[in-house]
């Protein structure tokens, strides 16, 4: 009896379950899953294809990709959090760079370098280089000093040069008087004379000699005076042009100036600046 009763109960239970499955609600809940006004959560796999494509980030714009990431946070927390990190890094690159530790090469401070000292100021002076007998000598010296010269100029001057000493008798009024005086010299045993006939201050004078050494000139003059003639002695000079080079050079250019000045008699002397 007991076995029959159990068998009947099992059959009745199976019939009740089958009836509930056929006639009951298909997946409907008797109680709402959330409060009113709250959107229903859906998985990404349940969304339509168009909505899934729109939720993907767009590479050409950072702002467009960030909005779907925020919207997908409510739908799928795990998927949204994973995709939100690159979007946040793209939206705030400065904050991401600040949060990341600095590289080792940047973290190590470079040793301070020694400060550069300003170049020492050079002092200059003005020199007059010369005299040069020709302009060729001046140009050669100017070219040799060009690398050390701040500025330069050339100038010409007239100089009086000594060409010896002359001994003579004063000029006579006429040539005949000069010739008569010469004959009297010869009678006294004085030779080596010459009657000047050329135009000038010494015309009709009697030249008694030209000497480079003034001592020899004085000796000749004294001999003629002892013979009774008014002999005189004067320096023979000539005015010639010379050239000077005025330069402004550094104070430490002494050796360069000495090498550049090769003309005999030319020197470098201080002068007024220009």
C-alpha positions as CSV (number, residue, x, y, z in Angstrom):
1,X,0.0,0.0,0.0
2,X,2.8,2.4,0.9
3,X,4.6,1.9,-2.4
4,X,1.4,2.4,-4.3
5,X,0.7,5.7,-2.4
6,X,4.2,7.0,-3.2
7,X,3.9,6.1,-6.8
8,X,0.6,8.1,-7.1
9,X,2.1,11.1,-5.3
10,X,5.1,11.2,-7.7
11,X,2.7,11.0,-10.7
12,X,0.6,13.9,-9.2
13,X,3.8,16.0,-8.6
14,X,5.0,15.5,-12.2
15,X,1.6,16.5,-13.5
16,X,1.6,19.7,-11.3
17,X,5.1,20.7,-12.5
18,X,4.2,20.1,-16.1
19,X,1.1,22.2,-15.8
20,X,3.0,25.1,-14.0
21,X,5.7,25.1,-16.8
22,X,3.0,25.2,-19.5
23,X,0.6,27.7,-18.0
24,X,2.9,29.8,-15.8
25,X,4.6,33.3,-16.7
26,X,7.5,33.1,-19.2
27,X,10.4,34.8,-17.3
28,X,8.2,37.6,-15.8
29,X,9.0,38.6,-12.3
30,X,6.3,39.3,-9.9
31,X,8.3,42.0,-8.2
32,X,10.2,44.7,-10.1
33,X,14.0,44.3,-9.9
34,X,14.8,48.0,-9.3
35,X,13.2,51.2,-8.2
36,X,11.2,53.3,-10.6
37,X,13.2,55.8,-12.7
38,X,16.4,53.6,-12.6
39,X,17.3,52.3,-16.1
40,X,17.5,48.6,-16.5
41,X,21.0,47.1,-16.7
42,X,21.9,45.2,-19.8
43,X,25.0,43.3,-20.9
44,X,26.9,44.4,-24.0
45,X,26.1,41.1,-25.6
46,X,22.4,42.0,-25.3
47,X,22.7,45.4,-27.0
48,X,22.0,45.7,-30.8
49,X,24.9,45.7,-33.2
50,X,24.5,49.5,-33.9
51,X,24.6,50.4,-30.2
52,X,27.7,48.2,-29.7
53,X,29.5,49.9,-32.6
54,X,28.7,53.4,-31.3
55,X,30.0,52.5,-27.8
56,X,33.5,51.7,-29.2
57,X,36.1,54.6,-28.8
58,X,36.8,56.7,-32.0
59,X,40.5,57.1,-32.5
60,X,40.3,60.5,-34.2
61,X,38.7,62.3,-31.2
62,X,39.5,61.8,-27.5
63,X,36.3,63.5,-26.3
64,X,34.0,61.3,-28.4
65,X,35.5,58.1,-27.1
66,X,35.2,59.2,-23.5
67,X,31.4,59.5,-23.5
68,X,30.6,55.9,-24.5
69,X,33.1,54.8,-21.8
70,X,31.1,56.6,-19.2
71,X,27.8,55.2,-20.5
72,X,29.1,51.7,-20.5
73,X,30.1,52.0,-16.8
74,X,26.5,51.3,-15.7
75,X,26.1,48.4,-18.1
76,X,29.2,46.3,-17.6
77,X,31.4,47.4,-14.7
78,X,34.3,45.1,-15.5
79,X,34.5,46.0,-19.3
80,X,33.9,49.7,-18.7
81,X,36.6,50.1,-16.1
82,X,39.2,48.4,-18.4
83,X,38.4,50.6,-21.3
84,X,38.1,53.8,-19.3
85,X,41.7,53.8,-18.3
86,X,43.1,54.5,-21.8
87,X,40.4,57.2,-22.4
88,X,41.3,59.0,-19.1
89,X,45.0,58.8,-20.0
90,X,44.3,60.3,-23.5
91,X,42.0,63.1,-22.0
92,X,44.5,64.2,-19.4
93,X,48.1,63.5,-20.7
94,X,49.6,66.0,-18.3
95,X,48.1,64.4,-15.2
96,X,49.2,60.9,-16.4
97,X,52.7,62.2,-17.1
98,X,52.8,63.8,-13.6
99,X,51.7,60.6,-11.9
100,X,54.3,58.4,-13.7
101,X,57.7,58.3,-12.0
102,X,60.4,60.3,-13.8
103,X,63.0,58.4,-15.8
104,X,66.3,57.7,-14.2
105,X,68.2,60.1,-16.6
106,X,65.9,63.0,-15.7
107,X,65.8,62.3,-12.0
108,X,69.6,62.5,-11.7
109,X,70.5,66.2,-11.6
110,X,73.4,67.3,-13.9
111,X,76.4,68.7,-12.1
112,X,76.5,72.5,-12.2
113,X,78.9,73.9,-14.8
114,X,81.4,76.6,-14.1
115,X,80.1,80.1,-15.0
116,X,81.6,81.6,-18.1
117,X,83.8,84.6,-17.4
118,X,83.4,87.7,-19.6
119,X,86.3,88.3,-22.0
120,X,89.0,90.6,-20.6
121,X,88.9,94.1,-22.1
122,X,91.9,95.1,-24.2
123,X,93.5,98.4,-24.1
124,X,94.8,100.2,-27.2
125,X,97.3,102.9,-28.1
126,X,98.0,105.2,-31.1
127,X,101.3,105.1,-32.9
128,X,103.0,106.9,-35.8
129,X,105.0,104.5,-37.9
130,X,107.6,106.0,-40.3
131,X,109.0,107.9,-42.0
132,X,108.8,106.0,-45.3
133,X,110.8,107.3,-48.2
134,X,108.3,105.8,-50.7
135,X,104.6,104.9,-50.8
136,X,105.6,101.2,-51.6
137,X,107.3,100.9,-48.2
138,X,104.2,102.4,-46.5
139,X,101.8,100.0,-48.2
140,X,103.9,97.0,-47.3
141,X,104.0,98.0,-43.6
142,X,100.3,98.7,-43.6
143,X,99.5,95.2,-45.0
144,X,101.8,93.6,-42.4
145,X,99.9,95.4,-39.6
146,X,96.4,94.9,-41.0
147,X,95.6,91.9,-38.8
148,X,96.5,93.9,-35.6
149,X,95.2,97.3,-36.6
150,X,91.8,98.7,-35.4
151,X,92.1,101.7,-37.7
152,X,94.8,103.4,-39.7
153,X,95.5,106.4,-41.9
154,X,98.4,107.7,-44.0
155,X,99.8,111.2,-44.3
156,X,102.6,113.0,-46.2
157,X,105.1,115.4,-44.8
158,X,108.0,117.4,-46.1
159,X,111.4,116.8,-44.5
160,X,114.7,118.5,-44.9
161,X,117.6,116.1,-45.4
162,X,121.3,116.9,-45.1
163,X,123.4,116.1,-48.2
164,X,126.7,117.3,-46.8
165,X,128.6,120.5,-46.2
166,X,129.9,123.0,-48.8
167,X,132.8,125.5,-48.6
168,X,132.7,128.5,-50.9
169,X,133.5,132.1,-51.5
170,X,130.6,134.5,-51.6
171,X,129.0,135.3,-55.0
172,X,130.3,138.2,-57.0
173,X,128.2,140.7,-58.9
174,X,129.5,139.5,-62.3
175,X,131.1,136.4,-63.7
176,X,134.2,138.3,-64.6
177,X,134.7,139.2,-60.9
178,X,134.3,135.5,-60.0
179,X,136.9,134.4,-62.5
180,X,139.3,137.0,-61.3
181,X,138.9,135.8,-57.7
182,X,139.5,132.2,-58.8
183,X,142.8,133.3,-60.4
184,X,143.9,134.9,-57.1
185,X,143.2,131.6,-55.3
186,X,145.3,129.7,-57.8
187,X,148.1,132.2,-57.3
188,X,148.0,131.4,-53.5
189,X,148.4,127.7,-54.3
190,X,144.7,126.9,-53.6
191,X,143.3,124.5,-56.1
192,X,140.2,122.3,-56.5
193,X,137.8,125.2,-57.0
194,X,134.9,125.7,-59.4
195,X,133.2,128.9,-60.6
196,X,129.4,128.4,-60.3
197,X,127.5,129.7,-63.4
198,X,124.1,128.0,-62.7
199,X,121.1,130.2,-61.8
200,X,120.4,130.6,-58.1
201,X,121.8,132.1,-54.9
202,X,125.2,130.7,-55.5
203,X,125.6,132.0,-59.1
204,X,129.1,133.7,-59.7
205,X,130.4,132.1,-56.5
206,X,133.6,130.0,-56.2
207,X,132.9,126.5,-54.8
208,X,135.8,125.1,-52.8
209,X,134.5,121.6,-52.1
210,X,131.6,119.5,-50.8
211,X,132.2,117.3,-47.6
212,X,130.1,114.8,-45.8
213,X,132.0,115.2,-42.6
214,X,131.6,118.7,-41.1
215,X,135.1,118.5,-39.6
216,X,136.7,118.2,-43.0
217,X,134.6,121.1,-44.2
218,X,135.8,123.3,-41.3
219,X,139.5,122.4,-42.1
220,X,139.1,123.4,-45.7
221,X,137.4,126.7,-44.7
222,X,140.2,127.6,-42.3
223,X,142.9,127.0,-44.9
224,X,141.3,129.3,-47.4
225,X,140.7,132.0,-44.7
226,X,144.4,131.7,-43.8
227,X,145.3,132.5,-47.4
228,X,143.3,135.8,-47.2
229,X,140.0,134.9,-48.7
230,X,136.5,135.2,-47.0
231,X,135.6,131.4,-47.2
232,X,132.3,130.3,-45.8
233,X,130.8,126.9,-44.7
234,X,127.1,125.9,-45.0
235,X,125.1,122.7,-44.8
236,X,123.7,121.4,-48.1
237,X,120.1,120.5,-47.5
238,X,117.2,119.2,-49.7
239,X,113.5,119.1,-49.0
240,X,111.9,115.7,-49.9
241,X,108.5,114.2,-49.2
242,X,108.1,111.3,-46.7
243,X,105.0,109.3,-45.6
244,X,103.8,108.3,-42.2
245,X,101.3,105.6,-41.1
246,X,99.1,106.4,-38.0
247,X,97.6,103.2,-36.5
248,X,95.6,102.2,-33.4
249,X,96.8,98.8,-32.1
250,X,96.5,96.8,-28.9
251,X,99.0,97.3,-26.2
252,X,100.2,93.7,-26.5
253,X,101.1,94.0,-30.2
254,X,104.7,95.2,-29.7
255,X,106.3,92.1,-31.3
256,X,104.0,92.3,-34.4
257,X,104.9,96.0,-34.9
258,X,108.6,95.3,-34.7
259,X,108.3,92.6,-37.3
260,X,106.2,94.7,-39.6
261,X,108.5,97.7,-39.7
262,X,111.4,96.7,-42.0
263,X,112.2,100.0,-43.6
264,X,115.6,101.4,-42.5
265,X,115.2,104.5,-40.4
266,X,111.5,103.9,-39.7
267,X,110.3,103.6,-36.1
268,X,107.0,103.5,-34.1
269,X,106.4,106.4,-31.7
270,X,103.4,107.5,-29.7
271,X,101.1,110.0,-31.2
272,X,97.7,111.6,-30.7
273,X,94.7,109.3,-31.3
274,X,92.4,110.0,-34.2
